């Protein structure tokens, strides 16, 4: 049966303030790293990001999809109670009959925004729920990964192994039940352009990326959705397409803030990015 869902990436309340107030030299330095930081006066708080998220929620309620998935970086600072509270308050305005699922981003589940620890994992689970998420809709299994652990597992012994066993169990169950399709969801993309590309901040390490891609290939997983890069991009390798979606919040590429509509049907998975209306 065909269905439509909305994929959001990087609501990241507080991100605009983090990138505000830079001088020309700092902006140029970011540009040399492929990051498009816009000149702006220094601001505090998260009003800009919150308004972007409210616009996305208004679009969701107009489209009224079967469900919504957020691909992590819900907030900019997991230690900022006001950001977390505002995220939940805005999220609560999504129509009650639209289910919502999310996976953790590095800004949600690592106190230093990069490396998770036992304390940061516990804090995430207490605030946001399970960090490994799966659900089935119609004939499709959605497999939501904790990519921050995959990226940096060394401070949380056993968590990468636990996640890999969970992936194996989910894929085996899907095969046993005859699920027609599996769609992967994560914050970090597995890769940007090639399965064997060098490791970078924007992809997952080859050492563990290859293990997951081998599992996906064996199970017939052909597509995954992610955020993290704050821009739109498609990469395909060995029959797997990695869809990197632009942010609801602050863009770091040429794409504006927006959301992605995904249509799943017998013919495959189609998707399109929809920019949010410009702020006045």
N, C-alpha and C positions, 0 to 999 in steps of 0.2 A: 504494500500500500504506500502511496506517495505521501510525503509530509514535508513541511518547511520548518526550519528553525533559524534563529538569529544567533550569530556568533559575534561576541564582543571581545575586544582585546584591550588591555591596558587602560582601564578606567582611571587608575593610579591617581587618586585624589591627592594633590599636593605637588605633582610633578612640575606644573607650570612655574610655581615659585622657585623650585630647585634650579630651573634653567633661566630664571629672570635675572636682570641686572648685570649681565656679563659685558665686558668691554670688547672693543673690536678685536684685540689680540686673542682673547679667549674664544670668541666666536670663530675666528679663523683657525685656531687650533682644533676646535671641534670639526670644522669643515674638512680639514686635512684627514680626519678620521672618518669621513663620510657621514657626519651628523649635521643636520641643518638646524642650527639653533637660531631662533629669530631674535633680533634686538628688541629689548623691552626694558622699561624701568624695573627696578627691584620691587617685588611684591612679597607679601606674606600670606599665609593661609592657603585655602584651596577653593576659593569661590569660582575661579575660572574653570577648574576641572569639574566641580560639582555641577555647574551649568551645562557643560558638555554631556555629563552623564544623565542629567534630567532630559536633555534633548534626545538622547538615545532611548531612554525609557518611554518618552512620548511616541517615538517612532515604533517601538516594540508594541505599544498598546494599539497603535493604528494598524499595524500589520497583523497583529494577533497570531503569532506563530504557534506551532505545536509546543515548543519549549524554547528556552534561551540557555546558551552556554557562555560563560565568561572564562576566557583563557588566561587568567591570572594577572598579577599586579593590580589587585583591587584597590590598594592604597599605595602611597609612596613610602610611608614610614610606618611599619607595623607597631612601633612603640607609641605612636600618636593616637591617643584615645579619640580625639575629636575627628580625625580622619576616618577611623573605623566606624564610629557612631554615625557619621554623615553617610558613609557608604551604605550601611544598613537602612538608614532612614530613606534614602533615595530608592534603594532596591525595593523597599516595601511598597512603593507606588506602582510597581508593575502589577498589572491586573492579576487578581488572586487565582484565576483559573489558568494562568500560564506558568507551568513548572520552570524552575530555575536551577541550574547546576553550575558549579565552578570548580576550577583546579587552581592550585597555588602557583603564584609567581615568586621570583626571588625576592621581590620587595615585600611579600606577605609572610614569608616563611623563614627568612634569614635576617637576624638582627642587623648584620652588616651589609645586607642586600645581596650577598653573594654566597656565603657558606653557611648552611644550616647546622644547628647544634641540637643536642637533645632538648635544651630549654626552649629553643625557638620552635622546634617541631611541636612540643607540648603546648606552647602558647598559641600556635596556629590551630591546632586541633581543638583547643578549648574555645577559641573565638569563632572559627570558621567551619569546623567540622572535619570530616575525613579528608586526608590529603590524597587518597587514591579513590577514584570515583568511577563507577560503571553503572550504566542503565541501558535498558532495551526499549526501543520504540518501534512499533510495527515489527519489521524483520531486520532491524539494524541494531547492533551492539555499539554503544559509545563507550570508549575506553579512555578515561581521564587520568593522565600520568602526573606524578610529582617530578617534573623535570629538574628542579633545583637539586634534589637528592641525586639524580643521575649525573648532573653536572659536577657536583662537589660532595661525594659521599664520605670523605675521610674523617669528618668529625662526628658522624652518626653511624657507628659500626652496625652492620646487619641490616640497615635500611635499604640499601641497594639490592641486597640479596632477597629481602622480603618483597620488594617491589617486583623483582624479576619472577619470583615464584608466583606472585599474584597475577602478573601478566600471563604466565603459562597456564594458570588455572582458568582465567577468564577466557583465553583463546580456546582451551580444550573444551570448556563448557559450551562455548558458542558452536564449536564444531559438532559436539555431541547432540546439541539441540537443533542443529540444522539452520542456524542463523544465517541469513542470506548475505549480510555485509557487516564489516567492522569498520568503524571510523575512529581514528585516534585523535585525542585532544591533549594538548600540552601547552605550557607557557613558552619554553624555549623550542625553536624548531630543531628537528634532528639534524638537518643540514640546510644550507642556503641554496646551493646549486648542484653539488655532487656528493655521493655517498662517502667518497674517500677524501673530501676536501680537508685542508688543515684545520686544526682546532682553533676556535676563536671565542671571544666573549659572546658571540651571537648564535653559536651552534652548540651541540653537545659533543663531548669528546669522542673521538673515533673508537677508542677502546670499548666504550659502552654503547655508542651509537650503532656499531656494526652488530653487536649482539641483539639489539632490539630490531634492527632492520632484518636480520636473518629470521627472527621469530615472525615478524610481520609477513615476510615473503612466504614462509612456509604455511601461514594461516590465511593467505590471500588478502591481507590488509593492504589496500591500495591508496588510501588518502588519509591525511592528517591535517588538523588545523592548529595554528599557534599564533602567538603574538611576539612580544619581546623586542622586536627590531623597530617598532614604531613606524612601520611603513608597509606597503603591500609588495609582495614578491611571491613568485611561484618557482619551486624547484622540483625536478623530476629525476629519479634515479632508480633503475632496476624495477620499473613498474609502480613505484610509490611516488605519489605527488604530495609535496609539502606545501600547504597553503599558509603563507605568512600574512596576517591581516593587519592593516593599519589600526591605529589606536582610537578609542573613544576620546581619550585625553590628548596629551601633548604629542604632536608629530615630530619625528626626527628625520624624516625624509621629505619628499615633495608632495606626498599624499596628504589630504586634509583629514581631520578627525572624522570618524565614520563608524559604520557597522556593516556586517556582512550577512546577506540573506543566502541561505543554503537550501536548495531543493533536492530532496532525495527521492528517487523513484526507480522503477524497474530498469530504466535506461542508464542509470548511473547517478552521480552526484554533480550538480551544477551549482555555481555560486557567483555572486556579484557583490561588489563593494559599493555602499551607498554613503556619500559624504553627508555629514550633518549640515544643517543650515549655518551660514556664517553668523558669528556673534556680532551684534551691533556695536 
